[in-house]
Amino acid sequence: MDYAEMRQRRVTITNKLGLHARAAALFTKQASKFSSKVEVIKDHLRVNGKSIMELLTIAGIQGTEITIRAEGSDEELAVETLVNLVKDGFGER
Amino acid sequence: MTDGQVHILHGVGASAGIAIGQAVVIDMRKIERYPKLKIPEDRVEDELRRFDEALALSQKQVAEAISALEAHNVIREHVLILEAHLLMLKDPALVDRVRTLIATEFINAEWALKRAIEEIEKAMDAVDDAYLRSRVADAAFVAERLMRNLTGRKTGSFHHAHNSIIVAHDLSPADTAMLNKGMVLGFATDVGGMTSHTAIIAHSLEIPAVVGLENASSVVNPGDTIILDGISGVLIVNPSESQILEYQNRARSYLSMEIKLKEKAKEPAVTRDGKRIVVKGNLEFKEEVKTVLDHGAEGIGLYRTEFLYLVRKDIPTEEDHFEAYRSVVQAVHPYNTVIRTLDLGGDKFYSALNTIFSERNPVMGLRAIRLCLKETGIFKTQLKGILRASHYGDTSIMFPMISGIDELHQAKEILEETKRELKIQGIPFDEDIRVGIMVEVPSAAVIADLLAKEVDFFSLGTNDLIQYSLAIDRGNEFVNYLYEPLHPAVLRLIKFTVDAAHNAGIEVSMCGEMAGREIYTPILLGMGIDSLSTNAYAISHVKEMARKINIEKCRKIVEHLFEMRKASEIYEFMTREIMENTHDLFDLA
């Protein structure tokens, strides 16, 4: 894989409850709006950002640092949108 | 499964009453048995179609549940959880995996689903955050729905008709929110105790509940006719004609007993050996006053004031407090009304002020009297409202969550200051208003002898006292089995508090849930508690229990209980004792 052609950014999960079902659902919904392939990486784990079940498996508690990576025609916007969603704590509080 | 056979299950009666109806099984536990078949290659297409149909049906059910919830204007959080379920039902990690397994391993859809879910669960097992883990259960819930639709078993969670009796492994607040309450006759659950969420909801709806049935949700089939006996804690599946007749009679006599109790509700409760027992009511909204008094309350032992803060965006004014309290104390007079000062947690309080505030452990955080001593302006506003109302009827003030003498001194000092201010303004109030505290923090119970010298009365708040002294969060399903009102430690704290109060010559009341359960009445009265304060629906029951007992005997029972080492021993002893001696209370023959 040619990483140079992919967009990726690191972001820390800030909301109190972490990447739980509701937050993962929001993430998946947003990710699915893009045609790009979306991946979420935590340590050595890499999961499909459009799969809520896979997202739940990364145990994204508050304070976890994840990398959001997208590849495709709208990769830039995808990464930007998803990073902001995580930064905003999934609209919690 | 029962296959139409009569089946009798025993549990714990958590809310009295008898219901006969159709079972609606809400089973979120795993289906352990499912067909596991190798399929020939030419059946793969059929199997894939079968899976797709079950998938479409599952998606349809969840989508329907979402729109039903939206129509009912239930809180948004439930809808969001169900939306997560819907996404899972469209998730490639599940759907594509099952399809791949069917097509490449030549196994049936159930087996493929089971394997796909096991893979997902294994990955999720690595999660060690308790909150996330419990949310991970959502995946299992979704898989379960799919499995049920595949095997043709009904989920039933969102479809129930009239005469439904809800049978479930456990019921969470989220589950009960989705029930159409007018149609539900009762609850039966595998787990839970007399103080579980199920029990509380059933009590408030005045319908029977049996909990701790162990395997009801797997034994009962949806649509089975069942008899639910919340008095003796029995569930009968597929009863015979004669059993139905018998229980119809019992239900009638129970109902007439209820009516009789209501008629007697306003009569005083005097024990067999002549002691007059005062039973008061707990109150939340002023609109409830009439109901509480009609149920036979001799005063208000706990008037919660949090609603004043929760129903509005800003902080209530002195007038708001005064108006709410005056109308209650006037209606209750000549009986006494105990008004408890703000018992909110900082999270709720500050969010009303739009201030970001978060605590790691709010139950042990800045709440109740601690919050009031920090925000003294707000505290004084409330105290002024209470003092002014005291001019219109017999009123007492109660401080919640006192943990030591300093807090009490500070609170009393602010009260004195407030009194001085009112005097200067020339506003009338009861200058001798009685001041008491909730004994709900274990430290307060342990120094009850010191606190008793400084106040006019104690009120035992058992819900918090139990949670704090046993160090368990009642809302946490992993540990709530430890919530034991009859734990010897709890009984000792209560006894010590009562004795300390009496040594100092003050009265001690109880306003927690324990006060409203008849099974505890003999113990509480035997320990010497002066009055009980409970929700409206329990008043007539507690009074009737008090009429059946002999205080001297209860004292001996308490002595005997203090030799026992376990809550379960004490519970069994009490059940036996009550059945033997007060059987006419539930004389249904």
HADDOCK unambig.tbl for C-alpha pairs under 7 A between the chains (distance, minus, plus):
assign (segid A and resid 20 and name CA) (segid B and resid 132 and name CA) 5.50 0.50 0.50
assign (segid A and resid 20 and name CA) (segid B and resid 135 and name CA) 6.33 0.50 0.50
assign (segid A and resid 21 and name CA) (segid B and resid 81 and name CA) 6.82 0.50 0.50
assign (segid A and resid 21 and name CA) (segid B and resid 84 and name CA) 6.12 0.50 0.50
assign (segid A and resid 21 and name CA) (segid B and resid 135 and name CA) 6.00 0.50 0.50
assign (segid A and resid 22 and name CA) (segid B and resid 80 and name CA) 6.01 0.50 0.50
assign (segid A and resid 22 and name CA) (segid B and resid 81 and name CA) 5.80 0.50 0.50
assign (segid A and resid 22 and name CA) (segid B and resid 84 and name CA) 6.03 0.50 0.50
assign (segid A and resid 25 and name CA) (segid B and resid 84 and name CA) 5.03 0.50 0.50
assign (segid A and resid 25 and name CA) (segid B and resid 87 and name CA) 6.81 0.50 0.50
assign (segid A and resid 51 and name CA) (segid B and resid 91 and name CA) 5.36 0.50 0.50
assign (segid A and resid 51 and name CA) (segid B and resid 92 and name CA) 6.30 0.50 0.50
assign (segid A and resid 51 and name CA) (segid B and resid 93 and name CA) 6.23 0.50 0.50
assign (segid A and resid 52 and name CA) (segid B and resid 87 and name CA) 6.81 0.50 0.50
assign (segid A and resid 52 and name CA) (segid B and resid 88 and name CA) 6.13 0.50 0.50
assign (segid A and resid 52 and name CA) (segid B and resid 91 and name CA) 6.58 0.50 0.50
assign (segid A and resid 53 and name CA) (segid B and resid 88 and name CA) 6.43 0.50 0.50
assign (segid A and resid 53 and name CA) (segid B and resid 93 and name CA) 6.64 0.50 0.50
assign (segid A and resid 54 and name CA) (segid B and resid 93 and name CA) 6.71 0.50 0.50
assign (segid A and resid 57 and name CA) (segid B and resid 123 and name CA) 5.71 0.50 0.50
assign (segid A and resid 57 and name CA) (segid B and resid 124 and name CA) 4.64 0.50 0.50
assign (segid A and resid 57 and name CA) (segid B and resid 127 and name CA) 6.80 0.50 0.50
assign (segid A and resid 59 and name CA) (segid B and resid 127 and name CA) 5.10 0.50 0.50
